Amino acid sequence: MKCERCDNEATVHEVTILKGQKVEKHLCESCARDDGIAVQGVSPALQSLTGALASVSGPGEPEAKAPACGGCGLTYKEFRHHGLLGCPDCYHAFEALLRPMLERAHEGGAEHVGKAPKRSAGALERQREIALLRKGLAEALAAEQYERAAEFRDRLRDAGVDVAAAREAQR
Amino acid sequence: MIGGSLDPSGRGGDPARGRDGDVVLTSRVRLARNIAGFSFLTRASRDDRRRIVSLASARFAGDAVSPGLRWVDLAEADTLERHALVERRLISRQLAAGDEPRGALIAEDDGRTSIMVNEEDHLRLQVMRAGLDVRGAWDEIDRIDDRVESIVEYAFCPKFGYLTACPTNVGTGLRVSAMLHMPGLKLINEIDKVRRAAKAMNLAVRGYYGEGSEAVGDIYQLSNQTTLGRTEEEILAAFTDDILPKIIEYERHARRRLLESRRSVVEDLVHRAIGTLLHARLMNADEAVKLLSHVRLGVALGMVSGVGFDLIEELMLHAQPGHLQLAVGAELNQAQRRPARASLLRERLGAAVSAG
């Protein structure tokens, strides 16, 4: 698919609902940036590196350029191979690439409209933080650094996590 | 006693089997859920898998999320138990195999509620009901889901909903399905029309044994594939108020047509099946399901007395290797299973038929 504004390949796909009307944008990365659409941040040096890798693995396929997921390290290529994502963060990391696929698989459905967990938070940010705290707690316990472990436990409790359950899970 | 009068409505007289039991064997609803703070299972370490297992076994067992859930550690369960759980559709074949830490919570008494742990997603909640009762199953699973969610935090984001390992399940994570008996449409050669229509409505069509299986015994499993961009209510309504009633009516129409134009052919099919089941000495599982399917058609059309849908479904289950061996109480190889299966079917069906 070509970018709506120039001749480059469109790699950023955005769907928004405006007054009940679906508005789609298909842009290349630079036009998307001009438009103020956030593009997964990659430093220019890294970009040229992934660009070089992409030209080896496939002639400019957008998926070859996508950076690996920051949460679990899964690459888009690995996802395409297995069909399974690696962690909740993957939805964020590969959002632009997943969108067309999601719309195909779900009869055009692009956004969740159903049930939501009753506990308010549920935001990815918070879940990422909990994941890090859990990991910290496990590492501290493994290293027998009990003071540090207690700190992590307190912060988990502050984040609203059932620490008893978490501790049970550690056993 | 075999024979008896004909039920012109084409509806079987077995209300205990649930609504529309003449066509619908079971309804099923499942929710795919993952626990926040852990990678999905493709990227989870063995330790993470173990943590999820201990969390689920400690916190969901008993009456915490649904009455009487028993924890089954599938890494330790013997082969026979794993087979039997797959045959009851309480766990998937995928979960039964493998050597990773995994398990399931099973409702012992009703045998229709289960939570698979560490399958494709951390948690797969499932509720089954007899006959057409997708909404009843939904109400129950919705309650279980709320209780699970009060114990663990789900991986969820407002934009994509419940986050699942496979993007085809994301959003509601809801899969509704019904197991349909459609011998009428098979006999009038219109089953492919149903298959095509189902595909056009974005439904998946599977066979008796689930994913990738053939439709043994004219039994088909229909399920939704769209989980994102629709509410649970919209998914349920499309499936139970729109799609299923049409298919059920289509099958009944086929049965009526058969009775009008080829009644003796149908009667022959039904009674030949009963005859074989009552007298065969060797029987494999697929043949048993196929014959029982014909008997089921006879029951639905009022051609057979003494036999109910319950018994037929039970026998279809007991014809499967795991249940057969459990019923016999011994491990049997394939060659030993065939006479044992034939004997079990002769006895059970024979008792019902002579009592009827």
Interface residues (C-beta under 8 A of the other chain):
Chain A: G71 C72 G73 L74 H82 G83 L84 L85 G86 C87 P88 C90 Y91 H92 L98 M101 L102 A105 H106 E107 G108 G109 A110 E111 H112 V113 G114 K115 A116 P117 K118 R119 A121 G122 A123 L124 Q127 I130 A131 R134 A138 G160 V161 D162 A165 E168 A169 Q170 R171
Chain B: N34 A36 G37 F38 S39 F40 T42 R43 D47 R51 I52 S54 L55 A58 R59 E120 D142 D145 D146 E149 S150 I151 V152 E153 Y154 A155 F156 C157 P158 K159 F160 G161 Y162 L163 A165 C166 P167 T168 V170 G171 T172 L174 N202 Q225 T226 T227 L228 G229 R230 T231 E232
